[in-house]
Amino acid sequence: MHLSDHDTSRVMFHAGYNVGAEVPAGDVARAWEACRRIPDSHFYSRVTDHLDRCDRAWAASDVMKNVATTGIIAPSQVQVISGDTNRSVAISDPVKADSYHREVYLREVDRLCETLYIINYRREDARMQAFQRSGGSFIQTVPGPADTAVSTRVDLATGSFACC
């Protein structure tokens, strides 16, 4: 069995397999092969269930969607106080809600990737691993001209540095 092209594209999107994003070619090929080699109908139903859950978590992670339509930020926390009088308190904190929904989404993608035995490149540590495996290295400099306040340049400019 194998996933349809649409479902394969959904797997690649959710797992972060953008070919132009420094994902090693071997990992991309492994993901394509995992989508083409689904062992049986049970695995197939689990994978499609994971994809549907990832789609729902992705849609729920759009915290600011209600602002565009209603002008109201969806509450990130609702407290219900029961007693003589019942009341509820809704608290809207978009940053906290965004980080919460993002983590829920990433956990759903983790489950999908565990089922397919592939790496979740939506996770920061996996992206770092891909960068290191691709042969890249971080450049620890700030873009722009060279800093003229380096001690060797200052010494050279003041004449206290023996040049030749």
Secondary structure, 3 states (H helix, E strand, C coil): CCCCHHHHHHHHHHHCCCCCCCCCHHHHHHHHHHHHCCCCHHHHHHHHHHHHHHHHHHHHCCCCHHHHHCCCCCCCEEEEECCCCCEEEEECCHHHHHHHHHHHHHHHHHHHHHHHCCCCCCCHHHHHHHHHHCCCCCCCCCCCCCCCCCHHHHHHHHCCCCCC
